[in-house]
Amino acid sequence: MLALVRHLQIDSIVVLHDLNLASRYCDHLALLNHGKVVHQGRPDDVLRSELLEPVYGIEVRRLADGHHSHFAFGPLSP
């Protein structure tokens, strides 16, 4: 569905809780915490560990496969 919306090339507002989808399909993000905007801008500017961890209250790691970023939550496995 998000690929279709992106293909239409129209302005759209969507609410996503999946950071992986947001990083792949959105051009502009607003990171909210308790209804207030913490940061907004391009996905690369918003989806950073130092901004996400205080909001989610958990460790956030950004992984890249060369084409897309992926986010993992929680401590590293021992």
PDB file of N, H, CA, C and O in Angstrom:
ATOM      1  N   MET A   1       0.826  -1.184   0.000  1.00  0.00           N
ATOM      2  CA  MET A   1       0.000   0.000   0.000  1.00  0.00           C
ATOM      3  C   MET A   1       0.877   1.257   0.000  1.00  0.00           C
ATOM      4  O   MET A   1       0.611   2.206  -0.737  1.00  0.00           O
ATOM      5  N   LEU A   2       1.918   1.253   0.829  1.00  0.00           N
ATOM      6  H   LEU A   2       2.134   0.482   1.428  1.00  0.00           H
ATOM      7  CA  LEU A   2       2.794   2.429   0.880  1.00  0.00           C
ATOM      8  C   LEU A   2       3.537   2.633  -0.431  1.00  0.00           C
ATOM      9  O   LEU A   2       3.778   3.774  -0.827  1.00  0.00           O
ATOM     10  N   ALA A   3       3.900   1.567  -1.103  1.00  0.00           N
ATOM     11  H   ALA A   3       3.705   0.641  -0.781  1.00  0.00           H
ATOM     12  CA  ALA A   3       4.556   1.689  -2.408  1.00  0.00           C
ATOM     13  C   ALA A   3       3.602   2.333  -3.409  1.00  0.00           C
ATOM     14  O   ALA A   3       4.022   3.150  -4.229  1.00  0.00           O
ATOM     15  N   LEU A   4       2.330   1.974  -3.349  1.00  0.00           N
ATOM     16  H   LEU A   4       1.989   1.310  -2.683  1.00  0.00           H
ATOM     17  CA  LEU A   4       1.331   2.564  -4.236  1.00  0.00           C
ATOM     18  C   LEU A   4       1.169   4.056  -3.954  1.00  0.00           C
ATOM     19  O   LEU A   4       1.153   4.867  -4.880  1.00  0.00           O
ATOM     20  N   VAL A   5       1.052   4.413  -2.690  1.00  0.00           N
ATOM     21  H   VAL A   5       1.065   3.754  -1.938  1.00  0.00           H
ATOM     22  CA  VAL A   5       0.910   5.833  -2.327  1.00  0.00           C
ATOM     23  C   VAL A   5       2.129   6.615  -2.791  1.00  0.00           C
ATOM     24  O   VAL A   5       1.993   7.718  -3.320  1.00  0.00           O
ATOM     25  N   ARG A   6       3.317   6.057  -2.601  1.00  0.00           N
ATOM     26  H   ARG A   6       3.427   5.161  -2.172  1.00  0.00           H
ATOM     27  CA  ARG A   6       4.537   6.744  -3.046  1.00  0.00           C
ATOM     28  C   ARG A   6       4.552   6.892  -4.560  1.00  0.00           C
ATOM     29  O   ARG A   6       4.969   7.930  -5.075  1.00  0.00           O
ATOM     30  N   HIS A   7       4.107   5.874  -5.273  1.00  0.00           N
ATOM     31  H   HIS A   7       3.769   5.031  -4.854  1.00  0.00           H
ATOM     32  CA  HIS A   7       4.075   5.899  -6.738  1.00  0.00           C
ATOM     33  C   HIS A   7       3.121   6.975  -7.267  1.00  0.00           C
ATOM     34  O   HIS A   7       3.363   7.541  -8.333  1.00  0.00           O
ATOM     35  N   LEU A   8       2.045   7.262  -6.538  1.00  0.00           N
ATOM     36  H   LEU A   8       1.848   6.802  -5.672  1.00  0.00           H
ATOM     37  CA  LEU A   8       1.069   8.272  -6.973  1.00  0.00           C
ATOM     38  C   LEU A   8       1.655   9.677  -6.967  1.00  0.00           C
ATOM     39  O   LEU A   8       1.128  10.568  -7.635  1.00  0.00           O
ATOM     40  N   GLN A   9       2.729   9.887  -6.228  1.00  0.00           N
ATOM     41  H   GLN A   9       3.157   9.164  -5.685  1.00  0.00           H
ATOM     42  CA  GLN A   9       3.408  11.178  -6.144  1.00  0.00           C
ATOM     43  C   GLN A   9       2.464  12.303  -5.751  1.00  0.00           C
ATOM     44  O   GLN A   9       2.447  13.369  -6.368  1.00  0.00           O
ATOM     45  N   ILE A  10       1.676  12.045  -4.710  1.00  0.00           N
ATOM     46  H   ILE A  10       1.690  11.179  -4.209  1.00  0.00           H
ATOM     47  CA  ILE A  10       0.805  13.062  -4.136  1.00  0.00           C
ATOM     48  C   ILE A  10       1.228  13.287  -2.687  1.00  0.00           C
ATOM     49  O   ILE A  10       1.844  12.415  -2.074  1.00  0.00           O
ATOM     50  N   ASP A  11       0.903  14.436  -2.152  1.00  0.00           N
ATOM     51  H   ASP A  11       0.403  15.144  -2.650  1.00  0.00           H
ATOM     52  CA  ASP A  11       1.193  14.688  -0.747  1.00  0.00           C
ATOM     53  C   ASP A  11       0.269  13.826   0.094  1.00  0.00           C
ATOM     54  O   ASP A  11      -0.942  13.808  -0.126  1.00  0.00           O
ATOM     55  N   SER A  12       0.831  13.119   1.048  1.00  0.00           N
ATOM     56  H   SER A  12       1.815  13.134   1.227  1.00  0.00           H
ATOM     57  CA  SER A  12       0.063  12.231   1.915  1.00  0.00           C
ATOM     58  C   SER A  12       0.574  12.361   3.331  1.00  0.00           C
ATOM     59  O   SER A  12       1.757  12.611   3.560  1.00  0.00           O
ATOM     60  N   ILE A  13      -0.322  12.192   4.271  1.00  0.00           N
ATOM     61  H   ILE A  13      -1.283  11.989   4.085  1.00  0.00           H
ATOM     62  CA  ILE A  13       0.043  12.140   5.677  1.00  0.00           C
ATOM     63  C   ILE A  13      -0.369  10.769   6.181  1.00  0.00           C
ATOM     64  O   ILE A  13      -1.529  10.374   6.069  1.00  0.00           O
ATOM     65  N   VAL A  14       0.591  10.052   6.736  1.00  0.00           N
ATOM     66  H   VAL A  14       1.534  10.373   6.827  1.00  0.00           H
ATOM     67  CA  VAL A  14       0.318   8.723   7.277  1.00  0.00           C
ATOM     68  C   VAL A  14       0.891   8.651   8.692  1.00  0.00           C
ATOM     69  O   VAL A  14       1.852   9.344   9.026  1.00  0.00           O
ATOM     70  N   VAL A  15       0.288   7.811   9.501  1.00  0.00           N
ATOM     71  H   VAL A  15      -0.493   7.248   9.229  1.00  0.00           H
ATOM     72  CA  VAL A  15       0.781   7.559  10.843  1.00  0.00           C
ATOM     73  C   VAL A  15       1.348   6.151  10.849  1.00  0.00           C
ATOM     74  O   VAL A  15       0.641   5.184  10.568  1.00  0.00           O
ATOM     75  N   LEU A  16       2.634   6.043  11.173  1.00  0.00           N
ATOM     76  H   LEU A  16       3.208   6.829  11.401  1.00  0.00           H
ATOM     77  CA  LEU A  16       3.297   4.747  11.193  1.00  0.00           C
ATOM     78  C   LEU A  16       3.994   4.556  12.534  1.00  0.00           C
ATOM     79  O   LEU A  16       4.550   5.497  13.099  1.00  0.00           O
ATOM     80  N   HIS A  17       3.956   3.350  13.023  1.00  0.00           N
ATOM     81  H   HIS A  17       3.505   2.585  12.563  1.00  0.00           H
ATOM     82  CA  HIS A  17       4.708   2.995  14.218  1.00  0.00           C
ATOM     83  C   HIS A  17       5.878   2.098  13.845  1.00  0.00           C
ATOM     84  O   HIS A  17       6.686   1.739  14.701  1.00  0.00           O
ATOM     85  N   ASP A  18       5.969   1.738  12.584  1.00  0.00           N
ATOM     86  H   ASP A  18       5.312   2.030  11.889  1.00  0.00           H
ATOM     87  CA  ASP A  18       7.040   0.874  12.088  1.00  0.00           C
ATOM     88  C   ASP A  18       8.128   1.759  11.481  1.00  0.00           C
ATOM     89  O   ASP A  18       7.955   2.306  10.393  1.00  0.00           O
ATOM     90  N   LEU A  19       9.243   1.895  12.186  1.00  0.00           N
ATOM     91  H   LEU A  19       9.384   1.450  13.071  1.00  0.00           H
ATOM     92  CA  LEU A  19      10.315   2.773  11.726  1.00  0.00           C
ATOM     93  C   LEU A  19      10.941   2.283  10.429  1.00  0.00           C
ATOM     94  O   LEU A  19      11.432   3.086   9.636  1.00  0.00           O
ATOM     95  N   ASN A  20      10.929   0.985  10.209  1.00  0.00           N
ATOM     96  H   ASN A  20      10.530   0.333  10.854  1.00  0.00           H
ATOM     97  CA  ASN A  20      11.476   0.448   8.969  1.00  0.00           C
ATOM     98  C   ASN A  20      10.651   0.914   7.764  1.00  0.00           C
ATOM     99  O   ASN A  20      11.213   1.285   6.734  1.00  0.00           O
ATOM    100  N   LEU A  21       9.340   0.894   7.890  1.00  0.00           N
ATOM    101  H   LEU A  21       8.883   0.592   8.727  1.00  0.00           H
ATOM    102  CA  LEU A  21       8.486   1.385   6.802  1.00  0.00           C
ATOM    103  C   LEU A  21       8.627   2.900   6.647  1.00  0.00           C
ATOM    104  O   LEU A  21       8.677   3.410   5.528  1.00  0.00           O
ATOM    105  N   ALA A  22       8.691   3.604   7.749  1.00  0.00           N
ATOM    106  H   ALA A  22       8.651   3.190   8.659  1.00  0.00           H
ATOM    107  CA  ALA A  22       8.837   5.060   7.681  1.00  0.00           C
ATOM    108  C   ALA A  22      10.131   5.446   6.972  1.00  0.00           C
ATOM    109  O   ALA A  22      10.141   6.364   6.152  1.00  0.00           O
ATOM    110  N   SER A  23      11.220   4.751   7.285  1.00  0.00           N
ATOM    111  H   SER A  23      11.212   4.005   7.951  1.00  0.00           H
ATOM    112  CA  SER A  23      12.495   5.092   6.649  1.00  0.00           C
ATOM    113  C   SER A  23      12.503   4.764   5.168  1.00  0.00           C
ATOM    114  O   SER A  23      13.203   5.414   4.392  1.00  0.00           O
ATOM    115  N   ARG A  24      11.735   3.765   4.769  1.00  0.00           N
ATOM    116  H   ARG A  24      11.166   3.237   5.400  1.00  0.00           H
ATOM    117  CA  ARG A  24      11.724   3.333   3.373  1.00  0.00           C
ATOM    118  C   ARG A  24      10.793   4.181   2.499  1.00  0.00           C
ATOM    119  O   ARG A  24      11.115   4.442   1.341  1.00  0.00           O
ATOM    120  N   TYR A  25       9.657   4.610   3.026  1.00  0.00           N
ATOM    121  H   TYR A  25       9.395   4.398   3.967  1.00  0.00           H
ATOM    122  CA  TYR A  25       8.640   5.222   2.171  1.00  0.00           C
ATOM    123  C   TYR A  25       8.377   6.707   2.412  1.00  0.00           C
ATOM    124  O   TYR A  25       7.700   7.340   1.602  1.00  0.00           O
ATOM    125  N   CYS A  26       8.885   7.273   3.486  1.00  0.00           N
ATOM    126  H   CYS A  26       9.435   6.759   4.144  1.00  0.00           H
ATOM    127  CA  CYS A  26       8.552   8.662   3.808  1.00  0.00           C
ATOM    128  C   CYS A  26       9.690   9.616   3.451  1.00  0.00           C
ATOM    129  O   CYS A  26      10.867   9.279   3.581  1.00  0.00           O
ATOM    130  N   ASP A  27       9.319  10.795   3.003  1.00  0.00           N
ATOM    131  H   ASP A  27       8.363  11.069   2.897  1.00  0.00           H
ATOM    132  CA  ASP A  27      10.293  11.843   2.678  1.00  0.00           C
ATOM    133  C   ASP A  27      10.528  12.783   3.852  1.00  0.00           C
ATOM    134  O   ASP A  27      11.585  13.405   3.956  1.00  0.00           O
ATOM    135  N   HIS A  28       9.536  12.885   4.740  1.00  0.00           N
ATOM    136  H   HIS A  28       8.678  12.379   4.656  1.00  0.00           H
ATOM    137  CA  HIS A  28       9.605  13.794   5.882  1.00  0.00           C
ATOM    138  C   HIS A  28       8.928  13.098   7.057  1.00  0.00           C
ATOM    139  O   HIS A  28       7.862  12.500   6.905  1.00  0.00           O
ATOM    140  N   LEU A  29       9.556  13.179   8.231  1.00  0.00           N
ATOM    141  H   LEU A  29      10.421  13.665   8.354  1.00  0.00           H
ATOM    142  CA  LEU A  29       9.012  12.533   9.422  1.00  0.00           C
ATOM    143  C   LEU A  29       8.885  13.518  10.560  1.00  0.00           C
ATOM    144  O   LEU A  29       9.635  14.490  10.647  1.00  0.00           O
ATOM    145  N   ALA A  30       7.935  13.258  11.423  1.00  0.00           N
ATOM    146  H   ALA A  30       7.326  12.468  11.352  1.00  0.00           H
ATOM    147  CA  ALA A  30       7.815  13.970  12.688  1.00  0.00           C
ATOM    148  C   ALA A  30       7.828  12.908  13.782  1.00  0.00           C
ATOM    149  O   ALA A  30       6.948  12.049  13.822  1.00  0.00           O
ATOM    150  N   LEU A  31       8.811  12.962  14.661  1.00  0.00           N
ATOM    151  H   LEU A  31       9.526  13.660  14.628  1.00  0.00           H
ATOM    152  CA  LEU A  31       8.920  12.035  15.774  1.00  0.00           C
ATOM    153  C   LEU A  31       8.173  12.635  16.951  1.00  0.00           C
ATOM    154  O   LEU A  31       8.496  13.732  17.408  1.00  0.00           O
ATOM    155  N   LEU A  32       7.174  11.913  17.441  1.00  0.00           N
ATOM    156  H   LEU A  32       6.912  11.022  17.070  1.00  0.00           H
ATOM    157  CA  LEU A  32       6.342  12.406  18.537  1.00  0.00           C
ATOM    158  C   LEU A  32       6.643  11.663  19.826  1.00  0.00           C
ATOM    159  O   LEU A  32       6.977  10.479  19.813  1.00  0.00           O
ATOM    160  N   ASN A  33       6.519  12.373  20.938  1.00  0.00           N
ATOM    161  H   ASN A  33       6.247  13.335  20.949  1.00  0.00           H
ATOM    162  CA  ASN A  33       6.620  11.773  22.261  1.00  0.00           C
ATOM    163  C   ASN A  33       5.523  12.381  23.121  1.00  0.00           C
ATOM    164  O   ASN A  33       5.540  13.578  23.406  1.00  0.00           O
ATOM    165  N   HIS A  34       4.583  11.566  23.527  1.00  0.00           N
ATOM    166  H   HIS A  34       4.569  10.593  23.296  1.00  0.00           H
ATOM    167  CA  HIS A  34       3.427  12.024  24.303  1.00  0.00           C
ATOM    168  C   HIS A  34       2.699  13.172  23.600  1.00  0.00           C
ATOM    169  O   HIS A  34       2.285  14.143  24.233  1.00  0.00           O
ATOM    170  N   GLY A  35       2.554  13.041  22.286  1.00  0.00           N
ATOM    171  H   GLY A  35       2.891  12.253  21.772  1.00  0.00           H
ATOM    172  CA  GLY A  35       1.797  14.018  21.508  1.00  0.00           C
ATOM    173  C   GLY A  35       2.551  15.274  21.112  1.00  0.00           C
ATOM    174  O   GLY A  35       1.984  16.145  20.452  1.00  0.00           O
ATOM    175  N   LYS A  36       3.807  15.389  21.495  1.00  0.00           N
ATOM    176  H   LYS A  36       4.267  14.682  22.032  1.00  0.00           H
ATOM    177  CA  LYS A  36       4.602  16.569  21.154  1.00  0.00           C
ATOM    178  C   LYS A  36       5.706  16.189  20.169  1.00  0.00           C
ATOM    179  O   LYS A  36       6.295  15.113  20.265  1.00  0.00           O
ATOM    180  N   VAL A  37       5.972  17.080  19.231  1.00  0.00           N
ATOM    181  H   VAL A  37       5.493  17.954  19.153  1.00  0.00           H
ATOM    182  CA  VAL A  37       7.010  16.840  18.237  1.00  0.00           C
ATOM    183  C   VAL A  37       8.378  16.981  18.903  1.00  0.00           C
ATOM    184  O   VAL A  37       8.708  18.030  19.457  1.00  0.00           O
ATOM    185  N   VAL A  38       9.163  15.913  18.839  1.00  0.00           N
ATOM    186  H   VAL A  38       8.895  15.061  18.389  1.00  0.00           H
ATOM    187  CA  VAL A  38      10.514  15.899  19.385  1.00  0.00           C
ATOM    188  C   VAL A  38      11.503  16.369  18.329  1.00  0.00           C
ATOM    189  O   VAL A  38      12.426  17.130  18.620  1.00  0.00           O
ATOM    190  N   HIS A  39      11.302  15.908  17.102  1.00  0.00           N
ATOM    191  H   HIS A  39      10.552  15.290  16.866  1.00  0.00           H
ATOM    192  CA  HIS A  39      12.193  16.268  15.998  1.00  0.00           C
ATOM    193  C   HIS A  39      11.440  16.009  14.700  1.00  0.00           C
ATOM    194  O   HIS A  39      10.574  15.136  14.644  1.00  0.00           O
ATOM    195  N   GLN A  40      11.767  16.759  13.669  1.00  0.00           N
ATOM    196  H   GLN A  40      12.471  17.468  13.715  1.00  0.00           H
ATOM    197  CA  GLN A  40      11.173  16.515  12.368  1.00  0.00           C
ATOM    198  C   GLN A  40      12.180  16.834  11.279  1.00  0.00           C
ATOM    199  O   GLN A  40      13.105  17.625  11.463  1.00  0.00           O
ATOM    200  N   GLY A  41      11.969  16.192  10.141  1.00  0.00           N
ATOM    201  H   GLY A  41      11.218  15.549   9.991  1.00  0.00           H
ATOM    202  CA  GLY A  41      12.872  16.408   9.020  1.00  0.00           C
ATOM    203  C   GLY A  41      12.966  15.169   8.163  1.00  0.00           C
ATOM    204  O   GLY A  41      12.079  14.316   8.174  1.00  0.00           O
ATOM    205  N   ARG A  42      14.065  15.078   7.411  1.00  0.00           N
ATOM    206  H   ARG A  42      14.786  15.771   7.402  1.00  0.00           H
ATOM    207  CA  ARG A  42      14.295  13.913   6.551  1.00  0.00           C
ATOM    208  C   ARG A  42      14.490  12.675   7.418  1.00  0.00           C
ATOM    209  O   ARG A  42      14.966  12.790   8.547  1.00  0.00           O
ATOM    210  N   PRO A  43      14.134  11.502   6.919  1.00  0.00           N
ATOM    211  CA  PRO A  43      14.297  10.282   7.723  1.00  0.00           C
ATOM    212  C   PRO A  43      15.699  10.106   8.304  1.00  0.00           C
ATOM    213  O   PRO A  43      15.831   9.710   9.462  1.00  0.00           O
ATOM    214  N   ASP A  44      16.745  10.391   7.532  1.00  0.00           N
ATOM    215  H   ASP A  44      16.637  10.712   6.591  1.00  0.00           H
ATOM    216  CA  ASP A  44      18.108  10.239   8.040  1.00  0.00           C
ATOM    217  C   ASP A  44      18.404  11.184   9.205  1.00  0.00           C
ATOM    218  O   ASP A  44      19.245  10.882  10.052  1.00  0.00           O
ATOM    219  N   ASP A  45      17.721  12.315   9.248  1.00  0.00           N
ATOM    220  H   ASP A  45      17.037  12.560   8.561  1.00  0.00           H
ATOM    221  CA  ASP A  45      17.928  13.276  10.322  1.00  0.00           C
ATOM    222  C   ASP A  45      17.125  12.930  11.572  1.00  0.00           C
ATOM    223  O   ASP A  45      17.541  13.247  12.686  1.00  0.00           O
ATOM    224  N   VAL A  46      15.981  12.284  11.392  1.00  0.00           N
ATOM    225  H   VAL A  46      15.643  12.026  10.487  1.00  0.00           H
ATOM    226  CA  VAL A  46      15.073  11.990  12.506  1.00  0.00           C
ATOM    227  C   VAL A  46      15.337  10.608  13.105  1.00  0.00           C
ATOM    228  O   VAL A  46      15.293  10.441  14.324  1.00  0.00           O
ATOM    229  N   LEU A  47      15.604   9.638  12.268  1.00  0.00           N
ATOM    230  H   LEU A  47      15.640   9.774  11.278  1.00  0.00           H
ATOM    231  CA  LEU A  47      15.745   8.257  12.733  1.00  0.00           C
ATOM    232  C   LEU A  47      17.175   7.977  13.180  1.00  0.00           C
ATOM    233  O   LEU A  47      17.904   7.199  12.565  1.00  0.00           O
ATOM    234  N   ARG A  48      17.546   8.636  14.267  1.00  0.00           N
ATOM    235  H   ARG A  48      16.953   9.268  14.766  1.00  0.00           H
ATOM    236  CA  ARG A  48      18.876   8.480  14.861  1.00  0.00           C
ATOM    237  C   ARG A  48      18.709   7.962  16.283  1.00  0.00           C
ATOM    238  O   ARG A  48      17.772   8.334  16.990  1.00  0.00           O
ATOM    239  N   SER A  49      19.619   7.111  16.680  1.00  0.00           N
ATOM    240  H   SER A  49      20.380   6.809  16.105  1.00  0.00           H
ATOM    241  CA  SER A  49      19.535   6.476  18.003  1.00  0.00           C
ATOM    242  C   SER A  49      19.380   7.491  19.129  1.00  0.00           C
ATOM    243  O   SER A  49      18.578   7.289  20.041  1.00  0.00           O
ATOM    244  N   GLU A  50      20.136   8.573  19.073  1.00  0.00           N
ATOM    245  H   GLU A  50      20.788   8.737  18.332  1.00  0.00           H
ATOM    246  CA  GLU A  50      20.095   9.541  20.174  1.00  0.00           C
ATOM    247  C   GLU A  50      18.740  10.245  20.284  1.00  0.00           C
ATOM    248  O   GLU A  50      18.410  10.774  21.346  1.00  0.00           O
ATOM    249  N   LEU A  51      17.953  10.258  19.211  1.00  0.00           N
ATOM    250  H   LEU A  51      18.220   9.828  18.349  1.00  0.00           H
ATOM    251  CA  LEU A  51      16.604  10.824  19.266  1.00  0.00           C
ATOM    252  C   LEU A  51      15.562   9.759  19.600  1.00  0.00           C
ATOM    253  O   LEU A  51      14.608  10.028  20.329  1.00  0.00           O
ATOM    254  N   LEU A  52      15.743   8.565  19.073  1.00  0.00           N
ATOM    255  H   LEU A  52      16.518   8.346  18.480  1.00  0.00           H
ATOM    256  CA  LEU A  52      14.750   7.495  19.241  1.00  0.00           C
ATOM    257  C   LEU A  52      14.788   6.855  20.627  1.00  0.00           C
ATOM    258  O   LEU A  52      13.738   6.552  21.193  1.00  0.00           O
ATOM    259  N   GLU A  53      15.970   6.648  21.174  1.00  0.00           N
ATOM    260  H   GLU A  53      16.824   6.894  20.714  1.00  0.00           H
ATOM    261  CA  GLU A  53      16.083   5.920  22.441  1.00  0.00           C
ATOM    262  C   GLU A  53      15.340   6.586  23.596  1.00  0.00           C
ATOM    263  O   GLU A  53      14.667   5.879  24.346  1.00  0.00           O
ATOM    264  N   PRO A  54      15.422   7.905  23.785  1.00  0.00           N
ATOM    265  CA  PRO A  54      14.649   8.508  24.871  1.00  0.00           C
ATOM    266  C   PRO A  54      13.128   8.394  24.658  1.00  0.00           C
ATOM    267  O   PRO A  54      12.372   8.290  25.625  1.00  0.00           O
ATOM    268  N   VAL A  55      12.691   8.413  23.409  1.00  0.00           N
ATOM    269  H   VAL A  55      13.305   8.497  22.624  1.00  0.00           H
ATOM    270  CA  VAL A  55      11.260   8.324  23.114  1.00  0.00           C
ATOM    271  C   VAL A  55      10.750   6.902  23.344  1.00  0.00           C
ATOM    272  O   VAL A  55       9.705   6.710  23.965  1.00  0.00           O
ATOM    273  N   TYR A  56      11.480   5.917  22.850  1.00  0.00           N
ATOM    274  H   TYR A  56      12.329   6.073  22.346  1.00  0.00           H
ATOM    275  CA  TYR A  56      11.055   4.522  22.964  1.00  0.00           C
ATOM    276  C   TYR A  56      11.474   3.884  24.282  1.00  0.00           C
ATOM    277  O   TYR A  56      10.917   2.858  24.675  1.00  0.00           O
ATOM    278  N   GLY A  57      12.443   4.474  24.966  1.00  0.00           N
ATOM    279  H   GLY A  57      12.895   5.307  24.647  1.00  0.00           H
ATOM    280  CA  GLY A  57      12.898   3.936  26.238  1.00  0.00           C
ATOM    281  C   GLY A  57      13.623   2.609  26.102  1.00  0.00           C
ATOM    282  O   GLY A  57      13.616   1.794  27.024  1.00  0.00           O
ATOM    283  N   ILE A  58      14.244   2.394  24.961  1.00  0.00           N
ATOM    284  H   ILE A  58      14.250   3.057  24.212  1.00  0.00           H
ATOM    285  CA  ILE A  58      14.959   1.152  24.702  1.00  0.00           C
ATOM    286  C   ILE A  58      16.084   1.441  23.706  1.00  0.00           C
ATOM    287  O   ILE A  58      16.009   2.395  22.932  1.00  0.00           O
ATOM    288  N   GLU A  59      17.113   0.616  23.735  1.00  0.00           N
ATOM    289  H   GLU A  59      17.174  -0.159  24.363  1.00  0.00           H
ATOM    290  CA  GLU A  59      18.226   0.785  22.802  1.00  0.00           C
ATOM    291  C   GLU A  59      17.748   0.570  21.364  1.00  0.00           C
ATOM    292  O   GLU A  59      17.007  -0.371  21.081  1.00  0.00           O
ATOM    293  N   VAL A  60      18.176   1.443  20.472  1.00  0.00           N
ATOM    294  H   VAL A  60      18.779   2.207  20.702  1.00  0.00           H
ATOM    295  CA  VAL A  60      17.806   1.354  19.059  1.00  0.00           C
ATOM    296  C   VAL A  60      19.084   1.311  18.233  1.00  0.00           C
ATOM    297  O   VAL A  60      19.956   2.170  18.367  1.00  0.00           O
ATOM    298  N   ARG A  61      19.181   0.302  17.382  1.00  0.00           N
ATOM    299  H   ARG A  61      18.474  -0.396  17.274  1.00  0.00           H
ATOM    300  CA  ARG A  61      20.327   0.183  16.489  1.00  0.00           C
ATOM    301  C   ARG A  61      19.845   0.290  15.046  1.00  0.00           C
ATOM    302  O   ARG A  61      18.837  -0.302  14.660  1.00  0.00           O
ATOM    303  N   ARG A  62      20.583   1.049  14.274  1.00  0.00           N
ATOM    304  H   ARG A  62      21.402   1.530  14.587  1.00  0.00           H
ATOM    305  CA  ARG A  62      20.276   1.200  12.852  1.00  0.00           C
ATOM    306  C   ARG A  62      21.234   0.315  12.060  1.00  0.00           C
ATOM    307  O   ARG A  62      22.453   0.420  12.199  1.00  0.00           O
ATOM    308  N   LEU A  63      20.679  -0.540  11.246  1.00  0.00           N
ATOM    309  H   LEU A  63      19.689  -0.626  11.133  1.00  0.00           H
ATOM    310  CA  LEU A  63      21.457  -1.453  10.417  1.00  0.00           C
ATOM    311  C   LEU A  63      21.190  -1.113   8.969  1.00  0.00           C
ATOM    312  O   LEU A  63      20.070  -0.726   8.633  1.00  0.00           O
ATOM    313  N   ALA A  64      22.165  -1.240   8.106  1.00  0.00           N
ATOM    314  H   ALA A  64      23.075  -1.555   8.379  1.00  0.00           H
ATOM    315  CA  ALA A  64      21.980  -0.929   6.688  1.00  0.00           C
ATOM    316  C   ALA A  64      22.423  -2.113   5.854  1.00  0.00           C
ATOM    317  O   ALA A  64      23.414  -2.775   6.160  1.00  0.00           O
ATOM    318  N   ASP A  65      21.669  -2.368   4.792  1.00  0.00           N
ATOM    319  H   ASP A  65      20.864  -1.830   4.543  1.00  0.00           H
ATOM    320  CA  ASP A  65      22.035  -3.466   3.889  1.00  0.00           C
ATOM    321  C   ASP A  65      22.521  -2.953   2.542  1.00  0.00           C
ATOM    322  O   ASP A  65      22.650  -3.723   1.590  1.00  0.00           O
ATOM    323  N   GLY A  66      22.787  -1.665   2.460  1.00  0.00           N
ATOM    324  H   GLY A  66      22.682  -1.040   3.233  1.00  0.00           H
ATOM    325  CA  GLY A  66      23.256  -1.066   1.220  1.00  0.00           C
ATOM    326  C   GLY A  66      22.156  -0.347   0.464  1.00  0.00           C
ATOM    327  O   GLY A  66      22.425   0.596  -0.280  1.00  0.00           O
ATOM    328  N   HIS A  67      20.917  -0.787   0.648  1.00  0.00           N
ATOM    329  H   HIS A  67      20.698  -1.553   1.252  1.00  0.00           H
ATOM    330  CA  HIS A  67      19.780  -0.159  -0.034  1.00  0.00           C
ATOM    331  C   HIS A  67      18.818   0.495   0.949  1.00  0.00           C
ATOM    332  O   HIS A  67      18.267   1.560   0.670  1.00  0.00           O
ATOM    333  N   HIS A  68      18.620  -0.136   2.089  1.00  0.00           N
ATOM    334  H   HIS A  68      19.068  -1.001   2.316  1.00  0.00           H
ATOM    335  CA  HIS A  68      17.649   0.349   3.069  1.00  0.00           C
ATOM    336  C   HIS A  68      18.238   0.255   4.466  1.00  0.00           C
ATOM    337  O   HIS A  68      19.155  -0.523   4.728  1.00  0.00           O
ATOM    338  N   SER A  69      17.685   1.071   5.353  1.00  0.00           N
ATOM    339  H   SER A  69      16.940   1.703   5.140  1.00  0.00           H
ATOM    340  CA  SER A  69      18.033   0.970   6.760  1.00  0.00           C
ATOM    341  C   SER A  69      17.000   0.080   7.438  1.00  0.00           C
ATOM    342  O   SER A  69      15.837   0.026   7.040  1.00  0.00           O
ATOM    343  N   HIS A  70      17.457  -0.610   8.466  1.00  0.00           N
ATOM    344  H   HIS A  70      18.402  -0.566   8.789  1.00  0.00           H
ATOM    345  CA  HIS A  70      16.580  -1.440   9.279  1.00  0.00           C
ATOM    346  C   HIS A  70      16.867  -1.095  10.743  1.00  0.00           C
ATOM    347  O   HIS A  70      18.003  -0.778  11.098  1.00  0.00           O
ATOM    348  N   PHE A  71      15.853  -1.158  11.576  1.00  0.00           N
ATOM    349  H   PHE A  71      14.931  -1.416  11.288  1.00  0.00           H
ATOM    350  CA  PHE A  71      16.020  -0.801  12.973  1.00  0.00           C
ATOM    351  C   PHE A  71      15.784  -2.023  13.848  1.00  0.00           C
ATOM    352  O   PHE A  71      14.847  -2.793  13.635  1.00  0.00           O
ATOM    353  N   ALA A  72      16.648  -2.179  14.828  1.00  0.00           N
ATOM    354  H   ALA A  72      17.409  -1.554  15.002  1.00  0.00           H
ATOM    355  CA  ALA A  72      16.533  -3.261  15.795  1.00  0.00           C
ATOM    356  C   ALA A  72      16.433  -2.625  17.180  1.00  0.00           C
ATOM    357  O   ALA A  72      17.105  -1.637  17.477  1.00  0.00           O
ATOM    358  N   PHE A  73      15.592  -3.204  18.009  1.00  0.00           N
ATOM    359  H   PHE A  73      15.046  -4.006  17.768  1.00  0.00           H
ATOM    360  CA  PHE A  73      15.337  -2.651  19.339  1.00  0.00           C
ATOM    361  C   PHE A  73      15.787  -3.634  20.407  1.00  0.00           C
ATOM    362  O   PHE A  73      15.668  -4.847  20.238  1.00  0.00           O
ATOM    363  N   GLY A  74      16.303  -3.104  21.501  1.00  0.00           N
ATOM    364  H   GLY A  74      16.399  -2.118  21.638  1.00  0.00           H
ATOM    365  CA  GLY A  74      16.693  -3.933  22.625  1.00  0.00           C
ATOM    366  C   GLY A  74      18.202  -4.083  22.695  1.00  0.00           C
ATOM    367  O   GLY A  74      18.920  -3.706  21.768  1.00  0.00           O
ATOM    368  N   PRO A  75      18.675  -4.637  23.801  1.00  0.00           N
ATOM    369  CA  PRO A  75      20.124  -4.782  23.983  1.00  0.00           C
ATOM    370  C   PRO A  75      20.705  -5.796  23.016  1.00  0.00           C
ATOM    371  O   PRO A  75      20.007  -6.676  22.512  1.00  0.00           O
ATOM    372  N   LEU A  76      21.984  -5.654  22.772  1.00  0.00           N
ATOM    373  H   LEU A  76      22.551  -4.939  23.182  1.00  0.00           H
ATOM    374  CA  LEU A  76      22.690  -6.620  21.929  1.00  0.00           C
ATOM    375  C   LEU A  76      22.681  -7.980  22.612  1.00  0.00           C
ATOM    376  O   LEU A  76      22.790  -8.067  23.835  1.00  0.00           O
ATOM    377  N   SER A  77      22.554  -9.021  21.838  1.00  0.00           N
ATOM    378  H   SER A  77      22.466  -8.950  20.844  1.00  0.00           H
ATOM    379  CA  SER A  77      22.598 -10.374  22.400  1.00  0.00           C
ATOM    380  C   SER A  77      24.001 -10.659  22.911  1.00  0.00           C
ATOM    381  O   SER A  77      24.983 -10.262  22.282  1.00  0.00           O
ATOM    382  N   PRO A  78      24.108 -11.358  24.069  1.00  0.00           N
ATOM    383  CA  PRO A  78      25.446 -11.655  24.611  1.00  0.00           C
ATOM    384  C   PRO A  78      26.206 -12.624  23.745  1.00  0.00           C
ATOM    385  O   PRO A  78      27.343 -12.974  24.062  1.00  0.00           O
TER     386      PRO A  78
END
